[in-house]
């Protein structure tokens, strides 16, 4: 087989795996085709044909799916690993935040480093299925969670059900860096008993 034929066969084999990956990913997220169509702007029938292999995947179709699922395009098409072991993080802008993905496997809990600018001070609460954790790496972060409105300091963490209306942003004072973890519905953080440290974490303070 010539190099050209070998490359064509490799591409065809990768594309054949896109359909089952898309179906498996949607099942893992507990999302319906109707909900996915509303989120991506792709018709329900097109999404169905993608998942059954009746529609050839294209960048125009896969890009909005990767954004909604919050997974790299490489995970959807099964791009092969390369010899370079370094992970190149690619920041992107999302709702005014700078978001750096830290996880790559769509079936696992998703992790991001989020940089919150001082301009993001207007709460825009939203809800979705799953479970979330936020850890403040630096600065101070404002969190609106249901009826609560609190400020988290560096080193503080919060865990919550994302079905509760929530929003997090800047206190307006300085840039904040946050580690964000998202788990699928029913997934919870595993806790291990460790000796108590002196002092302990400070309690969240009411927003001023």
N, C-alpha and C positions, 0 to 999 in steps of 0.2 A: 504494500500500500504506500502511495506517495505521501510526502509531508502534507500536501494540500488535502488529499482524501482523508488522512488521519485527523487533521484539524477539523474538517467538516463532520466527521463521525463523532469527535469529542463534543462539538457544539450541539449536535443533534441529541446525544445522550444526555447532556446537561439540561437541555430544554425539556426533555421528556420527564425530568424529575421536578420541574417547576409546578406542574398541576398538583401532584400529591403533597408537595410542600405547602402550597397555598391552602389546600383543604385542611391539612393537619394543623396549620397555624391558626386558621379560623376556628377550628374545633377547640383548640387549646385556649383561645381567648373567649370562647363562648359568645361569638358574634354571629348574627344572622346575615344572610345575603342582603336583605333589605337594609339593615343597619350599615353594612359595609358600603353599599351603593350610595347611601346618603352621605357617608363620611368621605368617600373618594370622588364622587361625581361620575363614577363608572356605572353603566346600567347593570341591573341585576342579572339580565340574561348574558351579558358579556362576562361578568364575574363567574357565573355558573359554567360557561363554556371554557373559561380559563382553568377552572378546577377539575374539569373532566377531560382536559386535553384537547377539546374541540376547537379552541382558539389559540393561535400561536402567540406566546407572550412577547411584548414589545416594551421598550423603555417607557413609552407614554403610559402604558398600563401598569408596569411594575413600580415605577417611581412613586405614584400616589399610594400604592399599597404598602411600600416600604415605609413611607412617612406615617401612615395611619397605624401600622403595626409597630412602628419604631424599631425596625431592624434594618441592617445594612442590605443593600441590593445583593451583595455577595451571598448572603444567607438564603435569598430567594432562588438564586440560580445555581447555588452550590459551587461557587468558584473554588478551584483547587487551592490548597495551601502552597505557599511559595517557600523557597529555602530561607529567606530572610526572616528570622524569628521576631523581629521588632514589630510591635503593634503601632500603627500610625493612626493616632486619634484625629478625627476630622470634625472640628467644631462646626456647628451650624446655628442659625438664629431661629428661635421658636418663641412666639408670643413676647418678643422683646428681650428674651434671655439668650445668653450664649450657652449652648448645650453641647457637652462633650460626651458621647456614648462610651461607656466603660465595659460593656458586655456585648457579646457577639452572637450568642446562641439564642434563637427565638423561643425555645422551650423553657429556658431558665428565667429566673427573676432578672429583670432589667435594671441596670445601674447607669446613672449619669452623674457627671459633675456639672453643676449649673452655676453660672456667674450672673448675679442679679444686679443690674445697674440701678443707680439712685432714682432714675426716672420712673421705675415701675412701682408706683405707690397706690394706684387705684385698684381696689379689690374687684375681681371678676370671678366670683365663685362658680365652680362647675362640679359635676358629679360623673362618675363612671364606675364600672365594676372593678373590684380588686382591693389591694391593700397597699398602703404606702408608708415609707419611712423617710424622714428628712434629718440629716445631721449637718449642723453648721460648722464648716471648716474654718471660716474667718468672717469677721464682721458681725452684723446683727441682722436678723431676718424677721419680718412681720408675717404672722400666720393667722388667717381667718379660717376657723373650722366650726361650722355650724353657728352657734351663738357666741362662741369664744373668739376673742381678738387678743392675741398675745405676741410678745417679742421674745425670740430665742437668741441667746448669746452663743458665742463661739464655744464648741464642745457640747452643746445641748442637742438632744435628739427628741423627735416626736414620732409616734406610730399611730396610724389612724385608718379607718375604713374609708375608701375613696367614694363610697356611696353617700357619705356625708358631704354637703356642699363645702368646698374648700378652695382656698387661694393662698399663695404665698408670694411675697415680694419684698420690696425695700422699705426700710423705715424712713427713707429720704435723707439719711445722714451719711452713709458710705456704702460702697460696693460690698456685697456679701457673696461668699462662695459656699455652695451647699452640695452635699452628697445626697442624691435621691435614689431610692430603691423602690421598685414597683413589683408586686407579686400578683399572680393571677387570683381570681376568686377562690377563697378557701385556704390560700397559702398564708402562713404566718412565720414570723421570725422565730428561729430556734434560740432559746435562752439557756445558758449554762451557768451554774453557780460558781462564783469566784469570790475570794475574800473581799470584804468591803474596804474600799479605800478611805483614807481619812478625808473628812470634809464632804465628799460627794458632790454631785452636780447641783447647781443652783436651780431653783424653781423658775418656771417661765413667768415672765412679768407681763402685766397688763400693758397693752400698747398705749403710748401717750398720744 
